[in-house]
Amino acid sequence: MADLTPHSRQPSELELPSEPDRSVVAPRFYPRFEASPPIDPFERLDLSSVFAAVWQARFRIVGSAILFGVWVWLLAGLLTPRYEAMAFLRIDGDGFDALSEGRRDPNRFVDPVVLSTRVQSIKSAAVLGAALDAAGIAYSAEFNEGLARTAEDRRKDQASNARQMSETEKQASLLTEFAKRVDVWQIEQSGVAAIKVKANDPILAARAANAIGDSYIAQQIQEKRKTRLQALDALLAQQNEMTRKLRGIEDSIASVRADRKLVFTEAQDIRGQVLGKTRELLIAAEADLAEVERKRIVIEQARDGGVESLSLVTFSDLIQKLKEQRAVLSVELGQLASETGPSHPRYQAVVSGIAKLDRAIDEELKRVGASVRTTERGLRDRVQTLSKRLAELNSEVTDQATSRVHLDSLETEVQGLRYSRESLKNEIDKLKTALGLEQSEANFVSRALPPEKPSFPRRSLIAAGGTVAWGGFFAFAVGVAALWNRQVRSPADTAAFETIVHCPVVGALPAAGRRFAITARQLPLEFAEGLKRIAEAIRLGPVGPVSIVISSLKQGDGGTTAAVALARLSGQAGLTTVLVELDARRRITELLAAQSAFGLADCAQSGVNPVAAIVPKPDLGFHVLTHGRTGDGLGTRADAALDQVFETLKALYRVVIISAPPLSQSPRAFWVGRNVDHVVVVTTADKRRADVLARFFRFFGGAVPGNVAVVFNHVDAKYHGSLL
């Protein structure tokens, strides 16, 4: 064995070991591994172990699922039952009940927008308020409990001297609680609306659903009666005004006939008739002009006043229809604002629809306004023409003729007023006859009956769902645990690992504690035993010179530690050993404090003699050739330079151990391994590492060379002795 005592001579003066006998060549410790091509790691998913684990735990899974289902079934029995009662209301009718279905007009069409508005009005505050009183909701303990909670929260938030809730606030709170239990929707595209009420009392739920339908029908009848009364009041006021005006004109005619005793000639009578006819036409034209001016003013007010003034534009059916559509979208927008918020796509779509309707209304107002202004200009021209003609007639007749014309015009006006009053009287009589005979456009298709079974909780459904959910969760947990439990624990697992990577596992090193130091005077017993088994597997002994490349699969797997430990074992066994640092990270330099002016990079790049760069470590029993201070990691050097360095070291030492960088960072271990005896890859004892290592083998050269072996590191102490 060479002298490994430290000395102060220059590196060129070191006493190198004598050249070993290289006539004896260490045989390969295993033949080339022949097997099928490796499995793609991305296609390898051991589902058989998952199914096996689930099948093995089937009794536990089924038993626990049944117990969980029973527990959920018992727990559901403690919940307060909730009943749902449903009533169906026809809202597209024309006032006829179900027995008068044959009297309906088969061609009658109801706008879907109108139907949607009616469905929304069923849940209005007025209808629900009336149903609240009719069904006796205010006296229900169920709803009063919610009201009490509201009052209690209010008392906590307010000061000690805060006022109590007023009757209006109580009614509003009760109405809010009731509205939460009511749901109304249109059944598909039909004219039938469904009213559903949820309550803890089945009788109360049915009574409330029927009360909502009755209240909606009563409200429709009341609205129709109110509309008729308003129309009747307007017609009566118009009739009184017409009667007063007629009496005034009749008095004027009598006064003219009494005060002016005039004799009219035939010519004067003709001119008077012409004058009267012209005045009659002028009056009609002025009336038409006044009506057109009124329309123009209404249109201007509508454009300036917004949507609230559109109700004045009664002469345009299209504007009224657009107004109804906008009202429907406004109601929907209010609901979406409380349910989804302004950022929701549906909310934005409704806002866009309202804007589109506003533009359509404005365009229609412009069109109607242009038409009205055109008509107004024509009527003004006609009024001016008739006025001019009337002035000409007035200039042609005498004072007597003027009086006669005036009298004729009064008589003509009286006749028109009498005819108008008679027509108005007929309309008033029709309204009085129809008053009190109003019928709703809605009627019950079927009334709500008290439900026999609660809608919530459905104990059997909840128990079945809980059983299935718990069983699925338990099976999933068992499968995931089996899938992720990939640690190598037995010789069978090791054999499976070797089948995947196509090379043997020659040793296992136990997991070292935090206080483990590779430079310590005494290595742990289990660690030393593992090193000995690895040395035996690779024929590390006096048989012949041995060159070994040691690399790790990934950083942190322990490749550097294994290289130093194996070099230490070889040196302590009396074999001349050199440890070469091929890793540019210079972990060995830091670990062993092996500082030198030259290194492997200097030998390869600058032609420095490797002997000058060797650093002896007599305390550990081997020499070290560090990487050197060059930081480029030999990435630009040709293969021949490093081969020459390694051949020089092989000629001087019996054991040459090369510490290569991890395979995940560089393939240099396989490149160097083509001219060495053994390539040892250090990795953790994890089944998943087999797929990763096989992928590296395929990437770096296809088939696995026959001198590659795997060493497990960081093996759990429980399985350390049972892997090989």
C-alpha atoms as one frame of an Amber mdcrd trajectory, in Angstrom:
protein
   0.000   0.000   0.000   1.306   3.433  -0.848   2.374   5.913   1.795  -0.578
   8.159   2.514   1.003  10.250   5.290   0.795  13.975   4.678   3.943  15.782
   3.555   4.884  19.279   2.335   6.441  18.376  -1.013   5.194  19.732  -4.318
   2.628  17.662  -6.192   5.235  16.694  -8.801   7.420  15.190  -6.073   4.763
  12.948  -4.553   5.587   9.288  -4.220   3.088   7.638  -6.488   2.190   3.981
  -6.082   3.993   1.501  -8.205   2.316   0.539 -11.436  -0.043  -2.322 -10.733
  -0.086  -5.570 -12.550  -2.654  -4.965 -15.283  -2.304  -8.432 -16.730  -5.091
  -9.523 -14.395  -8.362  -7.953 -15.532 -11.371  -7.872 -13.230 -14.234  -9.647
 -14.934 -17.612  -7.999 -15.399 -19.636  -8.797 -12.294 -22.732  -9.666 -14.316
 -23.505 -10.417 -17.949 -25.283  -7.997 -20.226 -28.905  -7.760 -19.108 -31.105
  -9.141 -21.857 -34.852  -8.489 -21.626 -37.773  -6.890 -23.410 -37.669  -3.145
 -24.169 -38.381  -0.922 -21.178 -41.889   0.278 -20.472 -42.791   3.881 -21.208
 -42.993   5.573 -17.795 -45.929   7.684 -18.878 -47.946   4.564 -19.774 -47.033
   2.611 -16.669 -49.837   2.794 -14.129 -50.120  -0.180 -11.821 -53.910  -0.380
 -11.575 -53.776  -4.034 -10.589 -52.362  -3.073  -7.199 -55.132  -0.510  -6.801
 -57.890  -3.040  -7.546 -56.185  -5.619  -5.358 -56.042  -3.201  -2.431 -59.701
  -2.232  -2.886 -60.757  -5.891  -3.153 -58.789  -6.756  -0.045 -60.530  -3.986
   1.897 -63.982  -4.713   0.432 -65.524  -5.865   3.711 -64.274  -2.794   5.560
 -65.502  -0.540   2.756 -68.971  -2.106   2.597 -69.343  -2.323   6.373 -68.303
   1.254   7.019 -70.524   2.483   4.156 -73.559   0.695   5.624 -72.855   2.084
   9.094 -72.442   5.561   7.645 -75.720   5.208   5.712 -77.569   4.142   8.880
 -76.071   7.072  10.758 -77.126   9.490   8.008 -80.631   7.941   7.965 -80.970
   8.464  11.721 -79.580  11.983  11.463 -82.045  12.869   8.686 -84.875  11.840
  11.005 -83.915  14.673  13.369 -84.407  17.314  10.673 -87.617  19.321  10.487
 -89.813  18.002   7.640 -90.672  20.414   4.858 -93.795  19.996   2.691 -94.412
  21.367  -0.786 -97.899  22.098  -2.105 -98.475  23.027  -5.748-101.401  24.745
  -7.470-101.722  25.243 -11.239-103.217  28.451 -12.603-104.177  29.164 -16.200
-103.058  32.696 -17.064-103.697  32.902 -20.840-107.472  32.709 -20.621-110.099
  35.215 -21.719-112.298  35.112 -18.653-113.945  31.734 -19.229-113.592  29.009
 -16.644-112.654  25.387 -17.284-116.319  24.408 -17.858-116.616  26.984 -20.653
-113.552  25.822 -22.530-115.580  25.350 -25.718-116.373  29.072 -25.850-112.717
  30.042 -26.180-111.419  31.486 -29.400-109.053  28.829 -30.841-107.179  31.492
 -32.830-106.619  33.753 -29.834-102.902  34.533 -29.366-101.302  35.733 -26.137
 -97.896  37.375 -26.343 -95.233  35.360 -24.433 -93.961  38.606 -22.955 -97.414
  39.238 -21.511 -97.470  35.735 -20.065 -94.054  36.284 -18.476 -95.286  39.550
 -16.962 -98.332  37.807 -15.541 -96.174  35.070 -14.021 -94.036  37.690 -12.306
 -97.085  39.595 -11.076 -98.332  36.469  -9.280 -95.434  36.855  -6.852 -95.889
  40.617  -6.453 -96.118  42.180  -3.025 -99.800  43.011  -3.472-100.782  39.420
  -4.317 -98.617  37.889  -1.584 -99.870  40.403   0.946-103.488  39.533   0.170
-102.678  35.796   0.289-100.866  36.335   3.589-104.070  37.541   5.213-106.357
  35.082   3.423-104.310  32.011   4.416-103.754  33.140   8.001 -99.970  33.154
   7.650 -99.660  35.923  10.216-100.956  33.541  12.900 -98.589  30.680  11.991
 -95.925  29.837  14.538 -93.559  28.845  11.750 -93.467  32.314  10.200 -93.681
  34.125  13.536 -90.514  32.279  14.572 -88.670  33.845  11.661 -90.135  37.207
  12.584 -88.958  36.775  16.152 -85.431  36.037  14.947 -85.508  39.206  12.871
 -86.666  41.253  15.843 -84.018  39.691  18.105 -81.225  40.519  15.653 -82.621
  44.029  15.377 -82.551  44.500  19.146 -78.938  43.348  19.328 -77.831  45.804
  16.653 -79.690  48.797  18.022 -79.074  50.735  21.216 -80.934  49.995  24.421
 -83.385  52.868  23.840 -84.143  51.867  20.228 -87.763  51.862  19.187 -89.647
  48.605  18.609 -90.626  47.450  15.115 -93.694  49.192  13.777 -96.653  47.297
  12.357 -95.556  48.207   8.836 -92.075  46.818   9.450 -93.518  43.653  10.975
 -95.776  43.165   7.970 -92.835  43.747   5.611 -90.673  41.240   7.500 -93.462
  38.674   7.497 -94.002  39.232   3.778 -90.275  38.732   3.129 -90.272  35.463
   5.061 -93.344  34.289   3.139 -91.869  35.248  -0.252 -88.829  33.035   0.450
 -91.151  30.012   0.654 -93.026  30.772  -2.598 -91.893  29.825  -6.085 -93.828
  30.632  -9.300 -92.882  29.617 -12.831 -94.410  29.050 -16.238 -94.717  25.407
 -17.253 -92.596  25.125 -20.390 -94.256  27.123 -23.219 -97.836  26.673 -22.019
-100.192  29.233 -20.571-100.210  27.533 -17.154 -98.326  28.824 -14.143 -97.265
  26.609 -11.249 -97.404  27.974  -7.704 -95.329  26.087  -5.130 -95.308  26.886
  -1.412 -92.986  25.304   1.155 -94.020  25.019   4.785 -93.591  22.749   7.773
 -97.374  22.229   7.905 -98.833  20.446   4.826-102.265  22.003   5.321-100.760
  25.479   5.635 -98.716  24.933   2.459-101.804  23.920   0.428-103.895  26.758
   1.883-101.205  29.308   1.070-100.797  28.083  -2.551-104.554  28.302  -3.151
-104.706  31.700  -1.445-102.051  33.055  -3.813-104.055  31.918  -6.852-107.302
  33.362  -5.444-105.584  36.637  -4.605-104.166  36.928  -8.123-107.598  36.299
  -9.666-109.201  38.819  -7.299-106.513  41.374  -8.081-107.106  41.017 -11.824
-110.839  41.512 -11.331-110.190  44.521  -9.126-107.812  46.040 -11.679-110.382
  45.631 -14.453-113.119  47.184 -12.290-110.838  50.066 -11.387-110.060  50.672
 -15.061-113.750  50.703 -15.947-114.593  53.097 -13.116-111.859  55.471 -14.235
-113.171  55.359 -17.811-116.724  55.921 -16.590-115.703  58.947 -14.520-113.888
  60.433 -17.495-116.898  59.908 -19.813-119.321  61.407 -17.271-117.108  64.458
 -16.871-116.936  64.827 -20.649-120.731  64.473 -20.889-121.305  67.184 -18.288
-118.930  69.533 -20.067-120.678  68.853 -23.392-124.116  69.487 -21.862-122.985
  72.781 -20.359-121.527  73.924 -23.669-124.676  72.872 -25.551-126.902  74.880
 -23.240-124.730  77.951 -23.671-124.922  77.719 -27.472-128.707  77.195 -27.399
-129.058  80.301 -25.213-126.950  82.257 -27.700-129.162  81.137 -30.615-132.322
  82.164 -28.759-130.805  85.531 -27.915-129.863  86.181 -31.560-133.299  85.280
 -32.807-135.002  87.424 -30.169-132.797  90.525 -30.307-132.295  90.769 -34.095
-135.457  90.688 -36.117-133.844  90.497 -39.564-135.308  89.594 -42.955-132.968
  87.601 -45.164-133.141  87.492 -48.911-132.574  84.338 -50.954-129.079  85.466
 -52.033-128.167  86.424 -48.546-129.451  83.088 -47.346-127.240  81.295 -49.870
-124.198  83.280 -48.824-125.042  82.567 -45.248-125.187  78.872 -46.001-121.811
  79.036 -47.727-120.393  80.973 -44.833-121.769  78.455 -42.363-120.350  75.529
 -44.316-116.932  77.223 -44.480-116.983  77.909 -40.790-117.949  74.293 -40.169
-114.977  73.132 -42.196-112.745  75.595 -40.395-113.922  74.348 -37.014-113.226
  70.763 -38.042-109.789  71.721 -39.359-108.962  73.631 -36.178-110.121  70.707
 -34.082-107.922  68.396 -36.107-105.029  70.848 -35.787-105.511  71.019 -32.027
-105.502  67.247 -31.835-102.320  67.062 -33.935-100.667  69.740 -31.765-101.621
  67.769 -28.698 -99.999  64.673 -30.175 -96.862  66.633 -31.006 -96.653  67.967
 -27.456 -97.184  64.479 -26.053 -94.373  63.120 -28.236 -92.014  65.901 -27.141
 -92.886  65.289 -23.498 -92.304  61.566 -23.983 -88.875  62.145 -25.512 -87.892
  64.601 -22.768 -89.550  62.844 -19.843 -88.250  59.312 -20.432 -90.010  56.001
 -19.983 -92.514  57.360 -17.399 -94.084  59.665 -20.050 -94.599  56.895 -22.631
 -98.034  56.132 -21.154 -99.284  59.429 -22.687 -98.527  58.184 -26.229-101.753
  56.162 -26.416-102.147  56.661 -30.177 -99.107  54.437 -30.994 -99.636  50.703
 -30.410 -96.009  49.923 -31.234 -94.683  52.296 -28.560 -97.013  50.815 -25.977
 -95.854  47.308 -26.890 -92.193  48.340 -26.637 -92.953  49.943 -23.295 -94.441
  46.680 -21.990 -91.390  44.734 -23.179 -89.089  47.218 -21.428 -91.076  46.901
 -18.201 -90.628  43.118 -18.316 -86.858  43.450 -18.798 -86.677  46.032 -15.978
 -88.321  43.549 -13.593 -85.907  40.829 -14.690 -82.969  43.232 -14.265 -84.025
  43.945 -10.692 -84.129  40.250  -9.883 -80.729  39.606 -11.505 -79.200  42.527
  -9.584 -80.047  40.808  -6.280 -79.225  37.277  -7.462 -76.132  37.541  -9.661
 -74.768  41.065  -9.675 -73.890  43.551 -12.472 -70.876  41.481 -13.679 -72.964
  38.432 -14.620 -73.325  37.795 -18.404 -77.072  37.431 -18.088 -77.321  40.749
 -16.286 -75.312  42.421 -19.056 -77.558  40.802 -21.671 -80.691  42.227 -19.990
 -79.081  45.689 -19.777 -78.249  45.441 -23.489 -81.861  44.456 -24.241 -83.222
  47.460 -22.328 -80.858  49.773 -24.205 -81.985  48.236 -27.497 -85.663  48.802
 -26.593 -84.902  52.404 -25.567 -83.343  53.006 -28.975 -86.333  51.420 -30.706
 -88.747  53.593 -28.688 -86.753  56.706 -29.503 -86.708  55.834 -33.229 -90.468
  55.231 -33.197 -91.016  58.540 -31.394 -88.942  60.299 -34.034 -90.896  58.648
 -36.835 -94.295  59.428 -35.287 -93.156  62.951 -34.474 -92.092  63.556 -38.086
 -95.451  62.279 -39.331 -97.349  64.446 -36.848 -95.373  67.538 -37.818 -96.078
  66.906 -41.502 -99.796  66.552 -40.748 -99.644  69.671 -38.576 -98.168  71.735
 -41.417-100.902  70.528 -43.777-103.648  71.361 -41.293-102.177  74.798 -40.648
-102.234  75.486 -44.365-105.836  74.295 -44.501-106.811  76.450 -41.525-105.147
  79.457 -43.097-106.963  78.787 -46.382-110.324  78.399 -44.695-109.702  81.467
 -42.547-108.873  83.488 -45.632-111.994  82.191 -47.371-114.099  83.008 -44.348
-112.700  86.512 -44.247-113.634  86.961 -47.903-117.182  85.776 -47.227-117.453
  88.116 -44.258-116.425  90.992 -46.421-119.129  90.136 -48.988-122.096  89.892
 -46.712-123.771  92.631 -44.852-124.341  92.941 -41.181-127.565  91.004 -41.558
-125.806  88.228 -43.409-123.154  88.134 -40.713-125.793  87.611 -38.071-127.400
  84.871 -40.160-124.091  83.125 -40.717-123.361  83.335 -37.033-126.736  81.878
 -36.279-126.229  79.064 -38.758-122.842  78.226 -37.319-124.316  78.058 -33.847
-127.046  75.752 -35.037-124.498  73.546 -36.796-122.398  73.366 -33.659-125.467
  72.506 -31.630-126.271  69.609 -33.945-122.708  68.281 -33.676-122.744  68.542
 -29.910-126.080  66.757 -29.682-124.821  63.904 -31.835-121.634  63.612 -29.813
-123.538  63.679 -26.549-125.824  60.916 -27.745-122.859  58.724 -28.695-121.218
  59.444 -25.359-124.408  58.504 -23.547-124.437  55.127 -25.295-120.855  54.440
 -24.188-121.704  55.385 -20.613-124.674  53.031 -20.622-122.490  50.181 -21.856
-119.934  50.775 -19.095-122.620  50.932 -16.421-124.092  47.690 -17.684-120.682
  45.921 -17.675-119.696  47.330 -14.279-119.597  44.536 -11.720-119.464  41.786
 -14.362-115.647  41.730 -14.692-113.933  38.367 -15.039-110.295  37.433 -14.580
-108.165  36.076 -17.384-106.837  33.490 -14.903-108.516  30.439 -13.409-107.443
  27.338 -11.546-106.490  24.260 -13.501-106.105  22.359 -10.234-106.008  23.504
  -6.653-103.320  22.465  -4.200-103.942  19.526  -1.894-102.091  18.887   1.369
 -99.090  16.665   0.516 -98.892  13.303   2.215 -95.093  13.004   2.260 -92.527
  15.696   3.005 -90.264  16.873   0.203 -87.395  17.231   2.660 -85.712  15.306
   4.102 -86.012  12.167   1.964 -84.387   9.825   4.428 -83.992   6.828   2.123
 -82.460   8.928  -0.657 -80.118  10.703   1.752 -79.086   7.397   3.333 -78.454
   5.798  -0.062 -76.459   8.797  -1.217 -74.447   8.837   1.990 -73.747   5.114
   1.717 -72.588   5.369  -1.874 -70.569   8.531  -1.214 -68.805   7.084   1.821
 -68.117   3.775   0.071 -66.738   5.574  -2.969 -64.622   7.848  -0.831 -63.249
   4.933   1.200 -62.472   2.933  -1.952 -60.864   5.981  -3.549 -58.713   6.558
  -0.459 -57.604   2.915  -0.421 -56.811   3.044  -4.153 -54.843   6.286  -3.867
 -52.899   4.916  -0.916 -52.075   1.781  -2.915 -51.168   3.823  -5.983 -48.828
   6.146  -4.120 -47.283   3.483  -1.928 -44.375   2.906  -4.322 -41.542   2.193
  -1.897 -39.397  -0.851  -2.634 -39.869  -3.175   0.354 -39.152  -6.725  -0.732
 -37.005  -8.803  -3.125 -40.059  -9.026  -5.416 -40.182  -5.234  -5.611 -36.441
  -5.192  -6.327 -36.884  -7.756  -9.108 -39.680  -5.656 -10.619 -37.404  -2.610
 -10.424 -34.647  -4.506 -12.267 -37.106  -5.619 -14.951 -38.058  -2.031 -15.692
 -34.537  -0.553 -15.727 -32.934  -3.619 -17.372 -29.997  -3.683 -15.007 -29.388
  -5.270 -11.582 -29.567  -3.715  -8.138 -26.256  -4.564  -6.404 -26.683  -2.965
  -3.011 -28.635  -0.817  -0.601 -27.457   1.875   1.795 -29.558   2.713   4.849
 -30.944   6.164   5.550 -28.409   8.118   7.596 -29.421  10.527  10.316 -28.842
  14.252  10.354 -25.619  13.806  12.346 -24.127  11.416   9.760 -20.772  12.590
   8.365 -18.921  10.643   5.687 -15.596  11.932   7.011 -16.225  10.647  10.528
 -13.677   8.313  12.038 -16.169   5.469  12.359 -19.055   4.907   9.915 -22.382
   3.473  11.144 -22.412  -0.308  11.191 -25.350  -0.792   8.791 -23.887   1.741
   6.367 -20.492  -0.012   6.425 -22.141  -3.397   5.864 -23.987  -2.010   2.868
 -20.743  -0.681   1.405 -19.090  -4.060   1.808 -21.918  -5.799  -0.089 -21.576
  -3.272  -2.920 -17.769  -3.791  -3.003 -18.250  -7.542  -3.179 -20.773  -7.208
  -5.998 -18.402  -5.174  -8.175 -15.366  -7.350  -7.381 -13.555  -4.553  -5.580
 -10.448  -6.310  -4.383  -6.892  -7.484  -5.259  -8.014  -9.377  -8.351  -7.095
  -6.548 -10.674  -7.429  -2.821 -11.300 -10.991  -1.549 -11.178 -12.420   1.718
 -12.549 -15.854   2.818 -11.398 -18.118   5.736 -12.333 -20.629   6.645  -9.599
 -23.535   8.952 -10.384 -26.969   9.634  -8.907 -30.264   9.712 -10.721 -31.252
  13.072  -9.271 -29.550  15.638  -7.111 -29.822  14.666  -3.467 -29.940  10.894
  -4.054 -26.459  10.481  -2.491 -24.110   9.853  -5.419 -21.298  11.955  -3.967
 -21.656  10.327  -0.533 -21.555   6.829  -2.045 -18.422   7.692  -4.078 -16.543
   9.042  -1.034 -17.645   6.113   1.141 -16.595   3.527  -1.449 -13.206   5.260
  -1.930 -12.743   5.279   1.827 -13.587   1.570   2.062 -11.186   0.757  -0.776
  -8.368   2.790   0.764  -8.854   1.266   4.211  -8.709  -2.184   2.580  -5.153
  -1.452   1.401  -5.970  -0.734  -2.242  -4.366   2.302  -3.857  -7.416   4.439
  -4.603  -7.984   7.781  -6.238 -11.294   9.652  -6.173 -11.827  11.835  -9.284
 -14.300  14.716  -9.101 -16.037  15.011 -12.475 -18.941  17.027 -11.033 -18.557
  20.773 -11.693 -20.471  21.545  -8.507 -17.228  20.612  -6.566 -19.111  18.915
  -3.714 -16.144  16.619  -2.972 -13.817  19.611  -2.792 -16.075  21.193  -0.181
 -16.800  17.945   1.676 -13.149  16.856   2.016 -11.596  20.356   2.071  -9.321
  19.158  -0.740  -7.897  22.443  -1.972  -5.381  22.268  -4.829  -3.862  24.671
  -7.328  -4.847  22.336 -10.161  -7.699  19.966 -10.901  -9.235  17.693 -13.500
 -10.354  20.661 -15.596  -6.790  22.015 -15.633  -5.425  18.616 -16.695  -7.933
  18.348 -19.556  -7.826  21.962 -20.723  -4.203  22.958 -20.076  -2.391  19.612
 -20.248  -1.327  19.647 -16.569   0.051  16.324 -15.348  -2.640  14.650 -13.194
   0.061  13.713 -10.681   0.596  17.424  -9.990  -3.087  17.895  -9.208  -3.575
  14.949  -6.837  -4.394  15.802  -3.201  -3.639  13.003  -0.663  -6.144  12.377
   2.177  -4.129  10.133   4.560  -6.793  10.309   7.265  -9.276   8.701   4.872
  -6.844   6.431   3.040  -7.160   7.607  -0.575  -6.099  10.372  -2.986  -8.355
  13.008  -4.533  -8.272  14.642  -7.952 -10.604  17.604  -7.590 -12.483  19.210
 -10.410 -10.418  22.353 -10.259 -11.284  26.003 -10.078 -12.559  26.271 -13.633
 -16.317  26.728 -13.539 -17.285  25.683 -17.051 -17.468  22.004 -16.068 -15.450
  20.586 -18.983 -18.408  21.055 -21.255 -16.277  22.304 -24.128 -13.417  19.758
 -23.940 -12.946  16.924 -26.391 -13.343  13.334 -25.243  -9.699  12.451 -25.900
  -8.335  14.861 -23.252 -10.337  13.301 -20.421  -9.698   9.784 -21.707  -5.965
  10.450 -21.506  -6.282  11.702 -17.918  -8.307   8.652 -16.891  -5.885   6.238
 -18.603  -2.991   7.848 -16.700  -4.838   7.344 -13.404  -5.729   3.743 -14.263
  -2.044   3.032 -14.828  -1.112   4.439 -11.393  -3.943   3.229  -9.116  -5.620
  -0.094  -8.539  -9.021   1.539  -7.889 -10.179   4.635  -9.778 -13.551   6.007
  -8.608 -15.048   8.817 -10.714 -17.806  10.909  -9.095 -20.017  12.083 -11.993
 -22.807  14.682 -11.866 -26.443  13.485 -11.527 -27.991  11.995 -14.663 -30.815
  14.530 -14.463 -28.232  17.277 -15.069 -25.669  15.648 -17.386 -25.170  12.325
 -19.251 -21.398  12.449 -18.600 -21.570   9.336 -16.395 -22.621   7.183 -19.387
 -20.087   8.872 -21.665 -17.235   8.147 -19.267 -18.660   4.693 -18.518 -17.838
   3.362 -21.980 -14.146   2.981 -20.944 -14.570   1.909 -17.304 -15.389  -1.361
 -15.648 -18.547  -0.356 -13.811 -21.165   2.406 -13.809 -23.106   2.649 -10.547
 -26.289   4.766 -10.427 -27.408   5.741  -6.922 -31.119   6.413  -6.405 -33.771
   6.162  -3.722 -35.707   2.920  -3.178 -38.813   4.182  -4.948 -40.704   2.223
  -7.614 -41.372   5.426  -9.536 -37.628   5.955  -9.931 -37.519   2.827 -12.122
 -39.615   4.543 -14.799 -37.495   7.706 -14.582 -34.232   5.736 -14.789 -35.493
   3.689 -17.764 -36.386   6.895 -19.531 -32.851   8.227 -18.935 -31.361   5.003
 -20.293 -33.381   5.318 -23.507 -32.548   8.999 -23.872 -28.802   8.559 -23.326
 -28.227   5.610 -25.588 -31.077   3.203 -26.108 -30.067  -0.211 -24.775 -28.550
  -0.408 -21.299 -24.797  -1.242 -21.359 -23.786  -4.372 -19.493 -21.625  -2.617
 -16.895 -24.416  -0.491 -15.331 -25.790  -1.274 -11.876 -28.121   0.429  -9.417
 -27.604   1.086  -5.700 -30.488   2.034  -3.442 -29.799   4.836  -0.976 -31.801
   6.323   1.898 -33.488   2.952   2.476 -35.792   2.716   5.482 -34.225   0.697
   8.304 -37.251  -1.640   8.347 -36.614  -2.807   4.780 -32.850  -2.366   4.475
 -32.006  -5.997   5.085 -34.802  -7.489   2.959 -34.449  -5.839  -0.446 -31.855
  -8.121  -2.078
